[in-house]
Amino acid sequence: MGNLIAKIVLTGGPCAGKTTTIDRIEEHLVKKGYHVLVLNECATEMIKGGIRPFGNHAATVYDFENEVLNLQLYKEKRYKDFLSNYRDDEKIIILYDRGTVDVKAYLGEEKYQRMLEENNLNHQELLDEYDLVIHMTTVAANMENRYSNSNNTARFEDSQEAIDVDNKITKAWAGHHNLKVVPVCELLEEKIEKAIQCVDELLENNK
């Protein structure tokens, strides 16, 4: 069975550079000798597949987020189960484009707690599932003129909504033992490097 070294979540508001950063982190880790598994964002997958909390034939936010949560849990389990197919000496890192706790940002405390109860889940246990959470701050927070939702058909928030979502996501993950917030930077490259440094610090501390 593969040696699971770390489970790392990248989260944050819309237009934060998550996708590009995940690609660069994967490239960085592969060069260091790790095998990287990437679990893509469930909400985007569902929206592009036709299940949406907005527009024509919209699902309720609660029903949509419930499906996001359960799809995330299912995929995380399948990824971990698949580790049995690797050699014992293979060092595995799983990168998650958002994690289970992200749903809290879109539900609010009351509905989130209700959803946990209905699914027999515990908030702290969900948090503890991940070794590192990197919050990439939306560019709308400091450079609104650079914010755009035109390059992602699953992104529907305007700049103020993006900031609000970003803040709610930060609060949702606030109880995690290793939450790192990467601020908006003048250059995306600088922001990516800060995220990579968070990963390297985790790996160094785990030695």
C-alpha positions as CSV (number, residue, x, y, z in Angstrom):
1,M,0.0,0.0,0.0
2,G,1.2,3.5,-0.9
3,N,2.7,5.6,1.9
4,L,0.3,8.5,2.3
5,I,2.4,11.5,3.4
6,A,-0.1,14.3,3.4
7,K,-3.6,15.4,2.5
8,I,-3.6,19.1,1.4
9,V,-6.6,21.3,0.7
10,L,-6.5,24.4,-1.5
11,T,-9.5,26.6,-1.0
12,G,-10.5,30.3,-1.2
13,G,-12.9,32.6,-2.9
14,P,-13.5,32.8,-6.7
15,C,-10.6,33.9,-8.9
16,A,-7.9,33.2,-6.3
17,G,-5.6,31.2,-8.6
18,K,-6.4,27.8,-7.0
19,T,-6.3,25.7,-10.2
20,T,-3.0,27.2,-11.4
21,T,-1.5,26.8,-8.0
22,I,-2.5,23.2,-7.7
23,D,-0.9,22.5,-11.0
24,R,2.3,24.1,-9.8
25,I,2.3,22.4,-6.5
26,E,1.9,19.1,-8.2
27,E,4.8,19.8,-10.5
28,H,6.9,20.9,-7.5
29,L,6.1,17.7,-5.5
30,V,6.7,15.4,-8.5
31,K,10.2,16.9,-8.8
32,K,10.8,16.0,-5.2
33,G,9.9,12.4,-5.8
34,Y,6.3,12.3,-4.6
35,H,3.3,10.8,-6.5
36,V,0.5,13.3,-6.4
37,L,-3.2,12.5,-6.6
38,V,-5.4,15.5,-7.4
39,L,-9.1,15.5,-6.5
40,N,-10.8,18.2,-8.6
41,E,-13.5,20.6,-7.3
42,C,-16.8,18.8,-6.9
43,A,-19.0,21.9,-7.2
44,T,-17.5,22.9,-10.5
45,E,-17.9,19.3,-11.8
46,M,-21.5,19.3,-10.8
47,I,-22.3,22.8,-12.2
48,K,-20.7,21.9,-15.6
49,G,-22.7,18.7,-15.5
50,G,-25.9,20.6,-15.3
51,I,-26.6,20.5,-11.5
52,R,-26.7,24.1,-10.5
53,P,-27.9,26.3,-7.6
54,F,-28.7,29.2,-10.0
55,G,-30.2,29.8,-13.4
56,N,-32.9,27.7,-15.1
57,H,-33.8,24.4,-13.4
58,A,-31.8,25.6,-10.3
59,A,-31.6,23.2,-7.3
60,T,-31.9,24.7,-3.8
61,V,-28.6,25.8,-2.3
62,Y,-29.1,23.2,0.4
63,D,-29.7,20.3,-1.9
64,F,-26.8,21.4,-4.1
65,E,-24.4,21.6,-1.2
66,N,-25.6,18.3,0.2
67,E,-24.7,16.7,-3.1
68,V,-21.3,18.5,-3.2
69,L,-20.6,17.2,0.3
70,N,-21.5,13.6,-0.4
71,L,-19.6,13.6,-3.7
72,Q,-16.6,15.0,-2.0
73,L,-16.8,12.3,0.7
74,Y,-17.2,9.5,-1.8
75,K,-14.3,10.7,-4.0
76,E,-12.0,11.1,-1.0
77,K,-12.8,7.6,0.2
78,R,-12.2,6.2,-3.3
79,Y,-8.8,8.0,-3.6
80,K,-7.7,6.7,-0.2
81,D,-8.9,3.2,-1.0
82,F,-6.9,3.3,-4.2
83,L,-3.7,3.7,-2.3
84,S,-3.7,-0.1,-1.9
85,N,-2.7,-0.3,-5.6
86,Y,0.7,1.4,-5.0
87,R,3.9,0.0,-3.6
88,D,4.7,0.5,0.1
89,D,7.7,2.7,-0.8
90,E,5.7,5.1,-3.0
91,K,5.3,8.5,-1.2
92,I,1.8,9.8,-2.0
93,I,0.3,13.3,-1.5
94,I,-3.3,14.0,-2.2
95,L,-4.2,17.6,-3.3
96,Y,-7.9,18.6,-2.9
97,D,-9.4,21.5,-4.9
98,R,-11.6,22.5,-1.9
99,G,-12.6,20.2,0.9
100,T,-15.8,19.1,2.7
101,V,-15.9,22.1,5.1
102,D,-16.2,24.5,2.1
103,V,-20.0,23.8,2.1
104,K,-20.3,25.6,5.4
105,A,-19.5,28.9,3.7
106,Y,-22.5,28.6,1.4
107,L,-25.0,27.3,4.0
108,G,-24.5,29.3,7.2
109,E,-24.1,27.7,10.6
110,E,-27.7,26.5,11.2
111,K,-28.1,24.7,7.9
112,Y,-24.6,23.4,8.0
113,Q,-25.2,21.8,11.4
114,R,-28.4,20.3,10.1
115,M,-26.6,18.8,7.1
116,L,-24.0,17.3,9.4
117,E,-26.6,15.7,11.5
118,E,-28.5,14.3,8.5
119,N,-25.3,12.8,7.2
120,N,-24.0,11.6,10.6
121,L,-20.9,13.8,10.3
122,N,-18.9,15.8,12.8
123,H,-17.4,19.2,12.0
124,Q,-14.1,18.6,13.9
125,E,-13.6,15.2,12.3
126,L,-14.0,16.7,8.9
127,L,-11.4,19.4,9.7
128,D,-9.0,16.8,11.1
129,E,-9.1,14.8,7.9
130,Y,-6.7,17.2,6.3
131,D,-3.1,17.9,7.2
132,L,-2.9,21.4,5.7
133,V,-5.4,23.9,4.4
134,I,-4.2,26.7,2.2
135,H,-6.6,29.5,1.7
136,M,-5.9,31.5,-1.5
137,T,-7.5,34.9,-1.1
138,T,-9.6,36.0,-4.0
139,V,-8.1,38.7,-6.1
140,A,-11.3,40.7,-5.7
141,A,-10.3,41.5,-2.1
142,N,-7.4,43.8,-3.1
143,M,-7.4,44.1,-6.9
144,E,-11.0,44.3,-8.0
145,N,-10.1,45.4,-11.5
146,R,-8.4,42.0,-12.0
147,Y,-11.4,40.0,-10.9
148,S,-13.3,38.2,-13.7
149,N,-15.8,35.3,-13.9
150,S,-15.6,35.1,-17.7
151,N,-12.9,32.4,-17.8
152,N,-14.9,29.9,-15.7
153,T,-18.4,28.9,-16.6
154,A,-19.0,27.6,-13.1
155,R,-18.2,31.0,-11.5
156,F,-21.2,33.2,-11.1
157,E,-20.3,35.7,-8.3
158,D,-19.6,39.4,-8.9
159,S,-16.6,40.9,-7.2
160,Q,-18.4,41.8,-3.9
161,E,-20.0,38.4,-3.7
162,A,-16.6,36.9,-4.3
163,I,-15.2,38.8,-1.3
164,D,-18.1,37.7,0.8
165,V,-17.6,34.0,-0.1
166,D,-13.9,34.3,0.5
167,N,-14.5,35.7,4.0
168,K,-17.1,33.0,4.8
169,I,-14.7,30.2,3.6
170,T,-12.0,31.6,5.9
171,K,-14.4,31.4,8.9
172,A,-15.6,27.9,7.9
173,W,-12.0,26.6,8.1
174,A,-11.0,28.7,11.1
175,G,-10.9,25.7,13.5
176,H,-8.3,23.8,11.4
177,H,-5.0,23.2,13.2
178,N,-2.9,24.1,10.2
179,L,-4.7,26.8,8.2
180,K,-2.5,29.1,6.1
181,V,-4.0,32.2,4.4
182,V,-2.1,33.3,1.3
183,P,-2.9,37.0,0.6
184,V,-3.4,38.7,-2.7
185,C,0.0,39.5,-4.4
186,E,0.9,41.8,-7.2
187,L,2.0,38.8,-9.2
188,L,0.3,35.4,-9.3
189,E,3.8,33.8,-9.3
190,E,4.5,35.3,-5.9
191,K,1.2,34.0,-4.6
192,I,2.0,30.5,-5.9
193,E,5.4,30.6,-4.3
194,K,3.9,31.4,-0.9
195,A,1.6,28.4,-1.3
196,I,4.5,26.1,-2.2
197,Q,6.3,27.3,0.9
198,C,3.4,26.3,3.0
199,V,3.6,22.8,1.5
200,D,7.4,22.6,2.0
201,E,7.0,23.6,5.6
202,L,4.5,20.8,6.2
203,L,6.7,18.2,4.7
204,E,9.8,19.5,6.6
205,N,7.9,19.3,9.9
206,N,6.7,15.8,9.1
207,K,10.2,14.4,8.7
